[in-house]
Amino acid sequence: MSGVPIFPAGVVKIYESPTKFSETFDLKNFPTQKHHGSSKWRSEKFYNVLLHESLIELHDWIKTCIDDYLANEIFMRYSDYFVSESWLNVNQQGGSQPVHSHPNSILSGTYYVQTLPEHPPLEFHRCRPSDQQPFILLNEQYSKIHPNTTNKVGFPTVQDTMIVWQSPLYHAHAPLQAEGQRISLSWNALVNFEEPDMDSTDFYNSYTYRIKFEKIKTPK
């Protein structure tokens, strides 16, 4: 009998778009600004780019991927969800992204609008670098790299694909060595769960509180 991995950190899934949205994407539709504390540029704060009329089809496809991820990857019972925020990232040669996670969100994803094969992967980390291996360095003792033992796992950033993950997962990417921009569209989504059966004894065993997420008007 093989060993059974327990308490995995999360699920990361790559979706390949049936439509090459990169061919119709126009960066001029989205004013960008230097991102504080980073070497990249991003779209203006509080502007949900997926609400732009040119991205309606992409937004609809992303929602089908969210449906698939919730139902078939993490088996979540939910009533509805919505993309609470979305933004563009524009990185030049030398640009990088430090290790971080996405607060105030359930699911996150990144669609790659423009990439090169030489661009670094999106790396997911078991925990923050400051929390890794507090007193014994084990990484060099393993005979092979494996998701059960490694502290980070990389996924290729291929144009017209999207990576989806659970928002608390830490992730980053190394500096871009190749010339040319890498443009990506990232998003966060909030999920409302199914209403529990108030008459069921299971309700009192499994629910301590409930939160209802609602959309608010996006500032212009």
Residue pairs with C-beta under 8 A, 6 or more apart in sequence:
3 148
5 147
5 148
9 124
9 126
9 169
10 124
10 165
10 166
10 168
10 169
11 69
11 73
11 74
11 165
11 166
12 124
12 153
12 155
12 163
12 164
12 165
12 169
13 69
13 73
13 163
13 164
13 165
14 155
14 158
14 161
14 162
14 163
14 164
15 65
15 68
15 161
15 162
15 163
15 164
16 160
16 161
17 58
17 61
17 111
17 160
17 161
17 162
18 61
19 57
19 58
19 61
19 160
20 160
21 55
21 57
21 58
21 111
21 113
21 160
22 113
22 114
22 159
22 160
24 54
25 54
25 113
25 114
25 183
26 54
27 88
27 90
27 183
29 52
29 54
30 43
30 44
30 47
30 49
30 52
30 88
31 43
31 44
32 41
32 42
32 43
32 44
32 88
32 90
33 41
33 42
33 43
33 44
33 45
34 41
35 41
35 42
35 89
38 95
38 96
38 97
38 98
39 91
39 92
39 94
39 95
39 96
39 175
40 89
40 90
40 91
40 92
40 95
40 96
40 97
41 89
41 90
41 91
42 87
42 88
42 89
42 90
43 49
43 87
43 88
46 218
46 219
47 87
47 218
47 219
48 83
48 84
48 85
48 86
48 87
48 218
49 55
49 86
49 87
49 88
49 185
50 58
50 59
50 62
50 83
50 86
50 185
50 187
51 59
51 86
51 218
55 185
58 111
58 185
59 83
62 83
62 109
62 111
62 162
62 187
63 83
65 109
65 162
65 164
66 81
66 107
66 109
66 164
66 189
69 107
69 164
70 76
70 78
70 81
70 107
70 191
74 166
76 191
76 193
77 193
77 194
78 191
78 192
78 193
78 194
79 192
79 193
79 194
79 195
80 191
80 192
81 106
81 107
81 189
81 190
81 191
81 192
82 189
82 190
82 213
82 215
83 187
83 188
83 189
84 104
84 105
84 188
84 189
84 190
84 213
84 215
85 187
85 188
86 185
86 186
86 187
86 188
87 185
87 186
87 187
88 113
88 183
88 184
88 185
88 186
89 97
89 110
89 182
89 183
89 184
89 185
89 186
90 181
90 182
90 183
91 97
91 176
91 181
91 182
91 183
92 176
92 181
93 176
93 177
93 178
93 179
93 180
94 175
94 176
95 175
95 176
95 182
96 172
96 173
96 174
96 175
96 176
97 171
97 172
97 173
98 172
99 125
99 128
99 129
99 170
99 171
99 172
100 170
100 171
100 172
101 167
101 168
101 169
101 170
101 171
102 108
102 167
102 168
102 188
103 167
104 188
105 167
105 188
105 189
105 190
106 166
106 167
106 189
106 190
106 191
107 164
107 165
107 166
107 167
107 188
107 189
107 191
108 164
108 165
108 166
108 167
108 186
108 187
108 188
108 189
109 162
109 163
109 164
109 165
109 186
109 187
109 189
110 122
110 157
110 162
110 163
110 184
110 185
110 186
110 187
111 160
111 161
111 162
111 184
111 185
111 186
111 187
112 157
112 158
112 159
112 160
112 161
112 162
112 182
112 183
112 184
113 159
113 160
113 183
113 184
113 185
114 159
114 180
114 181
114 182
114 183
115 157
115 158
115 159
115 182
115 183
115 184
116 178
116 180
116 182
118 177
118 178
119 157
119 176
119 178
119 182
120 154
120 157
120 173
120 174
120 175
120 176
120 177
121 154
121 155
121 156
121 157
121 173
122 154
122 155
122 157
122 163
122 171
122 172
122 173
123 152
123 153
123 154
123 155
123 171
123 172
123 173
123 174
124 152
124 153
124 154
124 155
124 165
124 169
124 170
124 171
125 132
125 151
125 152
125 169
125 170
125 171
125 172
126 132
126 150
126 151
126 152
126 170
127 151
127 170
128 170
132 151
133 139
133 151
138 149
139 150
139 151
142 149
142 150
147 153
155 163
157 163
157 173
157 182
157 184
165 171
167 188
176 182
190 213
191 213
192 212
192 213
193 210
196 202
196 203
196 206
196 207
196 210
197 203
